[in-house]
Amino acid sequence: MAGLDWAAMLRAGFRAGGLRPQEVWGLTPAELLLLVGPEKAAAPLGRKGLDALIRHFPDLDGELDE
């Protein structure tokens, strides 16, 4: 399958998953990624990010009357 970093997937299976080579090769790429999780997860929205969203998208009092 083009585009997959097979060496990185093997390392992830060995290190994070504690799997043996034959177990890694028995998984589909999707199963392996699900097992070891994403390399980088998005950080949760903190107060600074929330304040930026509030400034960028202020409430429109009275403009959305139902």
N, C-alpha and C positions, 0 to 999 in steps of 0.2 A: 504494500500500500504506500504510494508516494506521499511525501509530506510528513510522515511520522518519524520522530527521532527514536528509532528502535533501541539504540544504546541507552538513552535516557529512560525509556520505558522499562528496560531490563533492570537498570540500577534502581529505579523506583520500586519495582517488584521485589528486588532482593533486600533493599534497605528498609523501606517503609512497610512493605507487606510481609517481610520475613519469608518469602516464598523461595522454593528451589527452582532451578531453571526449567524443569519439565512442567512445573505448575504455572510459571509465568507464560510459557509457550502455549499452554492449554487455555489461556484466557483470550478473549477478544480484546482489542484495544479499549473499547468502551468499558468492559468489565474491569480491566486493569486501572483505568482512570478513576472509576467509581471506587475501587478498593483503596487506592492510595490518596485520592482527593486531588484537588487542583494544586498546582505549585504555588500560585499566588491568589489568594482570595482578596476580594475587595474589602477594604477597611469599612467598618460600620460608620454611619453618618454621625459625626460628633457635633458638638454645639457650634463650633466655628462654621462648619458646613451648613448646618441648619440656619444660622443667622444669615449666611450668604444667600441661601435660597429665599428666605423671607424678604431680604432687600431686593432681590431680583424679581420675585413674583409676589408683590404685596397684595393683600386682600383688597377687593374692589367693593367696598361697602356701598350697598344700594344699587349697584350697576347690574346685578344679576337677580333682580326681583322675579319671583315666580308668579 
